[in-house]
Amino acid sequence: MKTFAINTLGCKVNQYEAQQIIRFLTGCNLLYVQNFGQAEVVIIHTCCVTHIASAKSRQLIRKAQRQNPKAKIIVSGCLVSSDPAELKNLDCRKASLSGEKLLFAADLKGLFELLRRELIACGVDCKSFKSNILSQTGTIEKFCGQTRAFLKIQDGCDGYCSYCIIPKTRPNISFKPIDKVIEEAQCLVESGHKEIVLTGIFLGAYGQNSVKRKNWPNETNENLAILLEKVAQVPGLKRIRLSSLEPADVTERLLDVIKNNHNIMPHLHLSLQSGSEKILEKMNRQYTVKQFLKSIENINLQLDRPAITTDIIVGFPGETIQDFAQSLAIAKLAGFSKIHIFPYSQRAGTAAAKLQDTVDKKVITQRISVLRELERQLAEKFRWQFIDETAQVLVENEVKKAGKSERYYEITIKSEKRLPKGEIVKCKINGDAVTASLEPEAV
């Protein structure tokens, strides 16, 4: 057993965990290959946050079985620990006997134990591989295949938003100590990463043992701001971003840290989900529309034309045309630079799955179309602010010569020069707001 492949679906936390898996297996002297057909071990790290994600996970498992029937296929991730019925047609067995071709690991710890046992049974020497990578405090040195690196600092959720299955798939709340975060950030910079994204299942709960604000001292948490300020001092780290936050996570102290450290990008992702107070309450979110807008106001007062991106769920049970109109209105007021739009996806085991007043699928499709058009207009309006200004672009595609600016929108650079992937180049934004000309002193 000498080769392995891994395919990962879902959030940044899943992507980070995939890197932990890669590090463990390469540390056992296995060769990482991209093609299922070339691998003796195939790992499908699944997602189940929506029905679409679950379906894609199952499709990947079947694809691996078709392309390489001789491979040992291991299914891991959130789908495994959600509803077993979703895996019943895959002939997936929970037992982990070496002779089985399709194995099942409910969590990351279980996956590593399974991998170690299976590898040793097949004659691979991984007993000597010593690393704390198997623990929450473990570090990775490089994020394979990506320009920006994700750094998981928090895991788990007990918030129980009514539509979300994650508290059942990741119920154990933990966080990585500051010194370990700094150590890992330094390793990632030394391996060539110029941008790091701090991520977690509920990032704003960093340092707490619950994501419920009512359980926090004074119902506030400055641990994320304290950590962010220290990460910003890591030598050579050019760019830092935060993954998804809620309005109350954006404290005055956090904004001060962002404002006073130029390597923290002026981009925040605040999940709205709905602009209707009634729907937010049914979703069991920890904020009101008024609090959301107040947070947007504070961000705009403290930062220079920040990019504010968001998530909106369309068609949550009971969503009327008036509720949807309120989501449109809040999106306009907030001036989002990008909106991630999700049709409501019923998940067995969530409180929302029991709600009866479902929205017709055709209505959901129509509303998504309207929201997408608004998203296009808002994104265009946001980009127009920066015409003729200078931007720093992290090159992510060498062929297209394209990458993300500080404010997280893609810019294509017009230049005859070769622009190496992973480099940050200085350019002037053209009149179409989506292309730029390379500055003379740039790469």
C-alpha positions as CSV (number, residue, x, y, z in Angstrom):
1,M,0.0,0.0,0.0
2,K,2.0,3.0,-1.3
3,T,-0.4,5.5,-2.9
4,F,-3.4,7.5,-1.7
5,A,-5.9,10.0,-3.0
6,I,-8.2,12.3,-1.1
7,N,-11.3,14.3,-2.2
8,T,-12.8,16.8,0.1
9,L,-16.2,18.6,0.1
10,G,-17.5,21.4,2.2
11,C,-16.2,24.1,4.4
12,K,-12.8,25.5,5.2
13,V,-12.6,23.3,8.3
14,N,-13.0,20.2,6.1
15,Q,-10.3,21.5,3.8
16,Y,-8.0,22.0,6.7
17,E,-8.7,18.5,8.0
18,A,-7.8,17.2,4.6
19,Q,-4.4,18.7,5.0
20,Q,-4.0,17.0,8.3
21,I,-4.9,13.7,6.6
22,I,-2.3,14.3,3.8
23,R,0.4,15.1,6.3
24,F,-0.3,12.0,8.3
25,L,-0.2,9.7,5.3
26,T,2.8,11.3,3.7
27,G,4.5,11.0,7.1
28,C,3.9,7.3,6.7
29,N,5.8,7.4,3.4
30,L,2.7,7.1,1.2
31,L,2.6,8.9,-2.1
32,Y,-0.2,11.5,-2.6
33,V,-1.7,11.1,-6.1
34,Q,-4.6,13.1,-7.7
35,N,-6.3,10.4,-9.6
36,F,-8.6,7.8,-7.9
37,G,-7.4,5.2,-10.4
38,Q,-3.8,5.4,-9.3
39,A,-4.5,5.2,-5.6
40,E,-4.5,2.1,-3.3
41,V,-6.3,4.1,-0.6
42,V,-9.0,6.6,-1.4
43,I,-10.4,9.0,1.2
44,I,-13.7,10.8,0.7
45,H,-14.0,13.6,3.3
46,T,-17.7,14.4,3.2
47,C,-20.0,17.2,3.9
48,C,-23.7,17.1,4.7
49,V,-24.7,20.8,5.4
50,T,-27.2,20.6,2.5
51,H,-28.9,17.8,0.6
52,I,-26.8,18.8,-2.4
53,A,-23.6,18.4,-0.4
54,S,-24.7,15.0,0.8
55,A,-25.6,13.9,-2.8
56,K,-22.2,15.1,-4.1
57,S,-20.5,13.1,-1.3
58,R,-22.3,9.9,-2.2
59,Q,-21.6,10.5,-5.9
60,L,-17.8,10.8,-5.2
61,I,-17.9,7.6,-3.2
62,R,-19.6,5.8,-6.1
63,K,-17.1,7.4,-8.6
64,A,-14.2,6.1,-6.6
65,Q,-15.7,2.6,-6.5
66,R,-16.2,2.6,-10.2
67,Q,-12.8,4.0,-11.1
68,N,-10.9,1.8,-8.8
69,P,-12.7,-1.2,-7.5
70,K,-9.5,-2.6,-6.0
71,A,-8.8,0.4,-3.8
72,K,-9.6,0.6,-0.1
73,I,-12.1,3.5,0.2
74,I,-12.5,5.3,3.5
75,V,-15.5,7.6,4.0
76,S,-15.1,10.2,6.6
77,G,-16.5,13.6,7.6
78,C,-19.8,15.0,8.6
79,L,-22.0,12.8,6.4
80,V,-20.8,9.8,8.2
81,S,-21.9,11.1,11.6
82,S,-25.3,12.6,10.5
83,D,-28.0,10.3,9.2
84,P,-27.0,6.7,8.6
85,A,-29.9,6.3,6.1
86,E,-28.0,8.6,3.7
87,L,-25.3,6.0,3.3
88,K,-27.5,2.8,3.3
89,N,-27.3,2.3,-0.5
90,L,-23.5,2.4,-0.5
91,D,-22.9,-0.9,1.2
92,C,-21.0,1.0,3.8
93,R,-20.0,-1.0,6.8
94,K,-18.9,0.5,10.1
95,A,-16.6,-2.4,11.0
96,S,-13.0,-1.7,10.0
97,L,-11.6,-5.1,9.1
98,S,-8.6,-5.0,6.8
99,G,-10.3,-7.1,4.1
100,E,-13.2,-4.6,3.5
101,K,-12.9,-2.3,0.6
102,L,-15.3,0.4,1.9
103,L,-14.7,1.7,5.5
104,F,-16.3,4.2,7.6
105,A,-14.9,6.8,10.1
106,A,-17.2,9.0,12.1
107,D,-14.7,11.7,13.1
108,L,-11.1,12.7,12.5
109,K,-9.7,10.9,15.5
110,G,-11.5,7.7,14.4
111,L,-10.2,8.2,10.9
112,F,-6.6,8.4,12.0
113,E,-7.0,5.4,14.3
114,L,-8.5,3.5,11.3
115,L,-5.8,4.6,8.9
116,R,-3.0,3.6,11.3
117,R,-4.5,0.2,11.9
118,E,-5.2,-0.5,8.2
119,L,-1.7,0.6,7.2
120,I,0.0,-1.5,9.8
121,A,-2.1,-4.5,8.7
122,C,-1.0,-4.0,5.2
123,G,2.7,-3.8,6.1
124,V,3.2,-0.1,6.1
125,D,5.5,1.2,8.8
126,C,3.7,4.1,10.5
127,K,4.3,3.1,14.1
128,S,7.3,5.4,14.2
129,F,5.4,8.4,12.9
130,K,5.4,10.7,15.9
131,S,3.3,13.9,15.7
132,N,0.7,15.7,17.6
133,I,-1.2,16.2,14.3
134,L,-3.8,13.8,15.6
135,S,-4.8,16.2,18.3
136,Q,-6.6,19.5,18.2
137,T,-3.4,21.3,18.9
138,G,-1.5,19.7,16.0
139,T,0.0,21.8,13.3
140,I,0.5,21.5,9.6
141,E,3.5,23.0,7.7
142,K,2.0,23.5,4.3
143,F,-1.4,23.7,2.6
144,C,-0.9,21.5,-0.5
145,G,-2.3,22.8,-3.8
146,Q,-3.5,26.2,-2.6
147,T,-2.1,29.7,-2.5
148,R,-3.8,30.7,0.6
149,A,-3.7,28.5,3.7
150,F,-6.5,27.8,6.1
151,L,-5.7,27.6,9.8
152,K,-8.3,25.9,12.0
153,I,-8.4,27.6,15.4
154,Q,-11.8,26.4,16.6
155,D,-14.1,23.4,16.2
156,G,-17.6,22.4,17.2
157,C,-20.9,24.0,17.8
158,D,-23.8,23.8,20.3
159,G,-25.8,26.7,18.9
160,Y,-28.5,24.6,17.2
161,C,-29.7,26.9,14.5
162,S,-32.9,25.2,13.6
163,Y,-31.8,24.4,10.0
164,C,-28.3,23.2,10.8
165,I,-27.1,19.6,11.4
166,I,-23.6,20.6,12.4
167,P,-24.2,20.5,16.2
168,K,-24.9,16.8,15.8
169,T,-22.0,16.1,13.6
170,R,-19.5,18.3,15.5
171,P,-20.8,18.6,19.0
172,N,-17.4,18.8,20.8
173,I,-16.3,22.4,21.1
174,S,-12.5,23.1,21.3
175,F,-10.0,25.6,20.3
176,K,-6.3,25.7,19.5
177,P,-4.1,27.5,22.1
178,I,-2.6,30.9,20.9
179,D,1.0,29.6,21.0
180,K,0.1,26.7,18.7
181,V,-1.7,29.0,16.3
182,I,1.3,31.2,16.1
183,E,3.6,28.2,15.6
184,E,1.5,26.9,12.8
185,A,1.2,30.4,11.1
186,Q,5.0,30.7,11.2
187,C,5.3,27.2,9.5
188,L,2.8,28.1,6.8
189,V,4.7,31.4,6.1
190,E,8.0,29.6,5.9
191,S,6.6,27.1,3.4
192,G,5.7,30.0,1.1
193,H,2.1,31.0,2.0
194,K,1.6,34.7,1.9
195,E,-2.1,34.6,3.0
196,I,-3.7,32.7,5.9
197,V,-7.4,32.4,6.6
198,L,-8.3,31.8,10.3
199,T,-11.2,29.4,10.3
200,G,-13.5,27.4,12.6
201,I,-17.0,26.1,12.8
202,F,-18.0,29.1,15.0
203,L,-15.0,31.4,14.8
204,G,-16.4,34.0,17.1
205,A,-16.5,31.5,20.0
206,Y,-12.7,31.1,19.9
207,G,-11.5,30.5,23.5
208,Q,-15.0,29.6,24.8
209,N,-16.5,26.2,25.6
210,S,-19.9,27.1,24.1
211,V,-21.0,29.2,21.1
212,K,-24.0,30.5,23.0
213,R,-23.3,34.1,24.0
214,K,-25.5,33.8,27.1
215,N,-23.0,31.4,28.5
216,W,-20.1,33.8,28.1
217,P,-18.9,36.2,30.8
218,N,-20.7,39.5,30.1
219,E,-22.0,37.8,26.9
220,T,-18.9,39.1,25.0
221,N,-15.7,37.5,23.8
222,E,-12.4,39.3,23.0
223,N,-10.3,36.2,22.6
224,L,-10.5,36.3,18.8
225,A,-9.3,39.9,18.8
226,I,-6.4,39.0,21.1
227,L,-5.4,36.1,18.9
228,L,-5.7,38.1,15.7
229,E,-3.4,40.8,16.9
230,K,-0.7,38.3,17.8
231,V,-1.1,36.5,14.4
232,A,-0.7,39.8,12.6
233,Q,2.8,40.1,14.1
234,V,4.1,36.8,12.6
235,P,7.1,37.8,10.5
236,G,6.6,37.5,6.7
237,L,2.8,37.1,6.9
238,K,1.5,39.5,4.3
239,R,-2.3,38.8,4.4
240,I,-4.7,37.6,7.0
241,R,-8.4,36.9,6.7
242,L,-11.2,35.7,9.0
243,S,-13.8,33.2,7.9
244,S,-17.5,33.5,8.8
245,L,-18.5,35.7,11.8
246,E,-21.8,36.8,13.3
247,P,-22.6,40.5,14.1
248,A,-21.8,40.3,17.8
249,D,-18.4,38.8,17.0
250,V,-17.3,42.1,15.4
251,T,-16.4,43.9,18.6
252,E,-14.8,47.4,18.8
253,R,-11.6,45.7,19.9
254,L,-11.6,43.4,16.8
255,L,-12.2,46.4,14.5
256,D,-9.3,48.3,16.2
257,V,-7.0,45.3,15.6
258,I,-8.1,45.1,11.9
259,K,-7.7,48.9,11.4
260,N,-4.2,49.0,13.0
261,N,-2.7,46.1,11.2
262,H,-2.3,46.5,7.5
263,N,-1.8,42.9,6.8
264,I,-5.4,42.1,8.0
265,M,-7.5,42.4,4.9
266,P,-10.5,44.8,4.9
267,H,-12.9,42.0,4.3
268,L,-15.4,40.4,6.7
269,H,-18.0,37.7,6.1
270,L,-21.1,38.2,8.2
271,S,-23.8,35.5,7.8
272,L,-27.2,37.2,7.5
273,Q,-29.3,34.2,6.5
274,S,-32.5,36.3,6.4
275,G,-33.5,39.9,6.6
276,S,-36.8,39.0,8.4
277,E,-36.9,39.2,12.2
278,K,-39.6,36.5,12.1
279,I,-37.5,34.1,10.1
280,L,-34.3,34.8,12.1
281,E,-36.3,33.9,15.2
282,K,-37.5,30.7,13.6
283,M,-33.9,29.9,12.6
284,N,-32.8,30.4,16.2
285,R,-30.1,32.8,15.2
286,Q,-28.3,34.8,18.0
287,Y,-29.0,38.3,16.5
288,T,-31.7,40.6,15.2
289,V,-31.8,42.5,12.0
290,K,-31.2,45.7,14.0
291,Q,-28.1,44.3,15.5
292,F,-26.9,43.1,12.1
293,L,-27.2,46.5,10.6
294,K,-25.6,48.1,13.6
295,S,-22.6,45.9,13.1
296,I,-22.4,46.8,9.4
297,E,-22.5,50.5,10.4
298,N,-19.6,50.0,12.9
299,I,-17.5,48.2,10.3
300,N,-18.0,50.9,7.7
301,L,-17.2,53.6,10.2
302,Q,-13.9,52.0,11.2
303,L,-12.6,50.5,8.0
304,D,-11.9,52.0,4.5
305,R,-14.6,50.7,2.1
306,P,-14.5,47.2,3.5
307,A,-15.8,44.2,1.6
308,I,-18.7,42.7,3.5
309,T,-19.8,39.3,2.2
310,T,-22.7,37.2,3.5
311,D,-24.9,34.1,3.3
312,I,-28.6,34.2,2.7
313,I,-31.0,31.2,2.8
314,V,-34.0,31.4,0.5
315,G,-37.2,29.6,1.1
316,F,-36.9,28.8,4.8
317,P,-40.3,27.3,6.0
318,G,-42.8,30.2,6.5
319,E,-40.9,32.7,4.4
320,T,-43.5,35.0,2.8
321,I,-42.9,37.4,-0.1
322,Q,-42.7,40.1,2.6
323,D,-40.0,38.2,4.5
324,F,-38.1,37.8,1.2
325,A,-38.5,41.5,0.4
326,Q,-37.0,42.3,3.8
327,S,-33.9,40.2,2.9
328,L,-33.6,42.1,-0.3
329,A,-33.9,45.4,1.5
330,I,-31.2,44.5,4.1
331,A,-28.9,43.4,1.3
332,K,-29.2,46.7,-0.3
333,L,-28.7,48.6,2.9
334,A,-25.6,46.5,3.8
335,G,-24.2,46.9,0.2
336,F,-22.7,43.4,0.2
337,S,-19.8,42.8,-2.2
338,K,-20.8,39.1,-2.5
339,I,-23.8,37.0,-1.4
340,H,-23.6,33.3,-1.1
341,I,-27.2,32.2,-1.9
342,F,-28.6,28.9,-0.6
343,P,-32.0,27.4,-1.3
344,Y,-33.3,26.0,2.0
345,S,-32.4,22.4,2.4
346,Q,-34.3,20.3,4.8
347,R,-32.0,18.2,7.0
348,A,-33.4,15.2,9.0
349,G,-32.6,15.7,12.7
350,T,-32.9,19.4,12.7
351,A,-35.8,21.4,14.3
352,A,-36.7,23.1,11.0
353,A,-37.3,19.7,9.4
354,K,-40.5,19.5,11.6
355,L,-41.9,22.7,10.3
356,Q,-44.9,22.3,8.0
357,D,-45.2,25.6,6.2
358,T,-42.7,24.8,3.4
359,V,-42.2,27.1,0.4
360,D,-42.9,25.8,-3.1
361,K,-39.7,24.9,-5.0
362,K,-40.7,27.0,-8.0
363,V,-41.2,30.0,-5.7
364,I,-37.7,29.4,-4.2
365,T,-36.2,29.2,-7.7
366,Q,-37.9,32.5,-8.6
367,R,-36.6,34.2,-5.5
368,I,-33.1,33.0,-5.9
369,S,-33.1,34.5,-9.4
370,V,-34.2,37.9,-8.1
371,L,-31.5,37.7,-5.3
372,R,-28.8,36.7,-7.8
373,E,-29.6,39.7,-9.9
374,L,-29.4,42.0,-6.9
375,E,-26.1,40.3,-5.9
376,R,-24.7,41.0,-9.3
377,Q,-25.7,44.7,-9.1
378,L,-24.3,45.1,-5.6
379,A,-21.0,43.4,-6.5
380,E,-20.6,45.6,-9.6
381,K,-21.3,48.8,-7.6
382,F,-18.8,47.8,-5.0
383,R,-16.0,47.2,-7.5
384,W,-16.6,50.5,-9.3
385,Q,-15.4,52.3,-6.2
386,F,-11.8,51.2,-6.9
387,I,-11.4,52.1,-10.6
388,D,-8.0,53.8,-11.2
389,E,-6.8,52.8,-7.7
390,T,-3.9,50.5,-6.8
391,A,-4.6,47.0,-5.7
392,Q,-2.5,44.2,-4.3
393,V,-3.5,40.9,-6.0
394,L,-2.6,37.4,-4.8
395,V,-2.0,35.4,-8.0
396,E,-4.0,32.2,-7.9
397,N,-4.1,31.3,-11.6
398,E,-0.9,31.6,-13.5
399,V,-2.5,30.9,-16.9
400,K,-5.3,33.5,-16.5
401,K,-3.1,35.8,-14.5
402,A,-5.9,36.3,-12.0
403,G,-6.3,36.4,-8.2
404,K,-8.0,38.0,-5.3
405,S,-7.5,41.6,-4.3
406,E,-7.4,42.8,-0.7
407,R,-11.2,43.1,-0.7
408,Y,-11.7,39.6,-2.0
409,Y,-12.9,40.1,-5.5
410,E,-11.1,38.6,-8.5
411,I,-9.0,40.7,-10.7
412,T,-7.4,39.6,-14.0
413,I,-4.0,41.3,-14.6
414,K,-3.1,42.4,-18.1
415,S,0.6,41.8,-18.5
416,E,3.1,40.0,-20.8
417,K,5.2,39.0,-17.8
418,R,4.9,35.7,-16.1
419,L,3.1,36.0,-12.8
420,P,4.0,33.2,-10.4
421,K,1.2,31.5,-8.5
422,G,1.3,32.6,-4.8
423,E,3.0,36.0,-5.5
424,I,1.4,39.3,-4.5
425,V,1.6,41.9,-7.3
426,K,0.8,45.6,-7.3
427,C,-1.5,46.8,-10.1
428,K,-3.8,49.6,-11.2
429,I,-7.5,48.7,-11.6
430,N,-8.9,49.5,-15.1
431,G,-12.2,51.1,-16.0
432,D,-14.1,47.8,-16.1
433,A,-13.2,47.2,-12.4
434,V,-12.4,43.6,-13.0
435,T,-9.0,43.8,-14.9
436,A,-5.9,45.7,-13.9
437,S,-2.6,46.8,-15.4
438,L,0.6,45.7,-13.7
439,E,2.5,48.5,-12.0
440,P,6.1,49.0,-13.3
441,E,7.7,47.9,-10.0
442,A,5.7,44.7,-9.7
443,V,6.8,41.2,-10.5
